[in-house]
């Protein structure tokens, strides 16, 4: 009889310990993190030359876009895998590209880039 009581207590304790509980912030997987907001800013198009590539950050010497308040010169752009997958990435490559203002913070993001 004592065995059944002890076994019952252990079973209940095990179920309570394995039940659903709040996860701490540190245990969230990267996939559970919210996606960055998508910019709704208008796109602009211009052309230029790739000055440097560092991961997903490209520096371009470009003709500028008057509609985007972006003067001709050298600008750093954030780019994502879908844009970089089909674009030439060697410094000195001549490109035509579309860009827009970042949704959060200062700066610009590339939305499309192709060789010319």
Buried (B, 14 or more C-beta within 10 A) or exposed (E): EEEEEEEEEEEEEEEEEEEEEEEEEEEEEEEEEEEEEEBEBEBBEBEBBBBEBEEBEBBBBBEBBEEBEBEEEEBEBBBEEEBBEEBBEEEEBEBBBBBBBBEEEEEBBBBBBEEE
